[in-house]
Amino acid sequence: MTPSGQYAIGEIVFSRELLVNDGGIPGLAAEAVLATPGRRGVVVNIGHVEIDPDQQVYLVRFESAAGALGELGPPVGCLPDELTQDEAWAKALQ
């Protein structure tokens, strides 16, 4: 984690909650599960909410739920409070 408390591109993060498709990811059913709590992912890009430039958004690709080793799912926009780097917490969920 960077000194400012924000994530950097390439950092490993874990989902803090169940993330589902809100219909914004083409090719996936609405309400498709994108990440379960504790799912590991990597930050691939950083941006902000258009209406609130102070609100960070992280584009994260989570490991595939299908269990294919090394396979990543589609990019998912996440708010900071939806992510953690607490690996012990994530492992406790498995």
For each residue, the residues with C-beta under 8 A, 3 or more apart:
1: 5 6 7 8 11 85
2: 5 6 7 8
3:
4:
5: 1 2
6: 1 2 46 56 80
7: 1 2 11 13 43 46 58 80 83 85
8: 1 2 11 43 46
9: 43 44 45 46
10: 42 43
11: 1 7 8 42 43 85
12: 40 41 42 85
13: 7 40 41 42 43 58 60 78 83 84 85
14: 38 39 40 41 83 84 85 86 87 89 90
15: 18 19 35 36 37 38 39 41 62 78 82 83
16: 37 81 82 83 84
17: 37 82
18: 15 33 35 36 37
19: 15 33 34 35 62 76 78 82
20: 31 32 33 34
21: 24 25 28 29 30 31 32 34
22: 30
23: 30
24: 21 77
25: 21 28 32 34 74 76
26:
27: 74
28: 21 25 32 34 74
29: 21 32
30: 21 22 23
31: 20 21
32: 20 21 25 28 29
33: 18 19 20 36 65
34: 19 20 21 25 28 62 73 74 76
35: 15 18 19 39 41 60 62 65 73 76
36: 15 18 33 39 65 93
37: 15 16 17 18 90 93
38: 14 15 89 90 91 92 93 94
39: 14 15 35 36 62 63 65 90
40: 12 13 14 62 63 90
41: 12 13 14 15 35 60 61 62 63 72 76
42: 10 11 12 13 60 61 72
43: 7 8 9 10 11 13 46 58 59 60
44: 9 59 60 61 75
45: 9 58 59 75
46: 6 7 8 9 43 56 57 58 59
47: 56 57 59
48: 52 53 54 55 56 57
49: 52 53 55 57
50: 53
51:
52: 48 49 55
53: 48 49 50
54: 48
55: 48 49 52 79
56: 6 46 47 48 79 80
57: 46 47 48 49 77 78 79
58: 7 13 43 45 46 77 78 79 80 83
59: 43 44 45 46 47 75 76 77 78
60: 13 35 41 42 43 44 75 76 78 83
61: 41 42 44 72 73 74 75 76
62: 15 19 34 35 39 40 41 72 73 76
63: 39 40 41 71 72 73
64: 67 68 71 72 73
65: 33 35 36 39 73
66: 71
67: 64
68: 64 71
69:
70:
71: 63 64 66 68
72: 41 42 61 62 63 64
73: 34 35 61 62 63 64 65 76
74: 25 27 28 34 61
75: 44 45 59 60 61
76: 19 25 34 35 41 59 60 61 62 73
77: 24 57 58 59
78: 13 15 19 57 58 59 60 82 83
79: 55 56 57 58 82 83
80: 6 7 56 58 83
81: 16
82: 15 16 17 19 78 79
83: 7 13 14 15 16 58 60 78 79 80
84: 13 14 16 89 90
85: 1 7 11 12 13 14
86: 14 89 90
87: 14 90 91
88: 91 92
89: 14 38 84 86 92 93
90: 14 37 38 39 40 84 86 87 93 94
91: 38 87 88 94
92: 38 88 89
93: 36 37 38 89 90
94: 38 90 91
